Amino acid sequence: MPFPATPRYFLNFRNSDTGLTPTFLFFKRADTFVPVSPPVVTELSNGRYYFDWTWSTSADPDIVFQVDGGPSIPTEEVRYISGGLSSRDNFLDEPISQVKDDVWTDTVDRATGTKGDFVEHIGIQSDAVDASTVFGKLYKARDSVMGGTGLGGTGVDIKTVSDSVGTAQTDLTDIKGVGFATGTDSLAAASVRLARVLGMIHENSVLDQTTYNSDNKILTGRMRIYGPSTGPSRTGKQNADAALAASPGVYDTGKLAEYAILASYVGSNIATYKLSWEA
């Protein structure tokens, strides 16, 4: 803000308080309380009044005041208005090179990082990573974490990398072992097989459609394994419960695998037992 400057200040009484002649009971410097010649108060409209005050420099002392709206106003809360003025009341509309002087009211340069540092030490977007500005330090910290101009120094940002995960640009070469080949095996496939293993030890499994011999030993049967599902969403246990309720009918929601049981006996001893994956 260039000086001298003459901002406008407003006094608000009641909406019906028109035609008043407000007077200053005091108008003084805030630092020494020495009286200063007050400005002229002008009516605007609807109980709103204003006055102008000229600041010669940004170092002018602040002003404190009290205004009396007049005896026609019955309540003290409205009749008397107290306030203060400052050369720093106004928005700054000027280049950064001048803002620093107005903010700190001096032109003395100080070392970066000290109290009262200049505004331009924040920096600009084009600052290099070795710049002493705040932006420069942020860029340097970013490159230390991400490795140069992007993730791993490749110039690729994190979002681009995340979008590429799971595509042909990313495979399991570094973590695969013998027999774990990209394109035929995957972590998803391993997860499905693990769920089937849990089912083989009877987690969320349903055995039905059984037949028995005369000694009440199982001859045939159907065993199904269930996991979570969507639309409607159910847990593996809920799907197993629903399959049991629908037995001996078909229930495929959340079904991970279906096995057929076939057993034979010699006397009271089991001779053969087969558990085959049907679906």
Secondary structure as UniProt FT lines:
FT   STRAND          8..12
FT   TURN            15..16
FT   STRAND          23..29
FT   TURN            30..32
FT   STRAND          42..45
FT   TURN            46..47
FT   STRAND          48..52
FT   TURN            58..59
FT   STRAND          63..68
FT   TURN            71..72
FT   HELIX           76..79
FT   STRAND          80..85
FT   TURN            87..88
FT   HELIX           96..104
FT   TURN            112..113
FT   TURN            115..116
FT   HELIX           119..122
FT   TURN            125..126
FT   TURN            129..130
FT   HELIX           134..146
FT   HELIX           151..153
FT   HELIX           158..164
FT   TURN            165..166
FT   TURN            168..169
FT   TURN            173..175
FT   TURN            178..179
FT   TURN            183..184
FT   HELIX           187..200
FT   TURN            201..204
FT   STRAND          205..212
FT   TURN            214..215
FT   STRAND          218..226
FT   TURN            230..233
FT   HELIX           236..246
FT   TURN            247..248
FT   TURN            253..254
FT   STRAND          255..266
FT   TURN            267..268
FT   STRAND          269..277
//
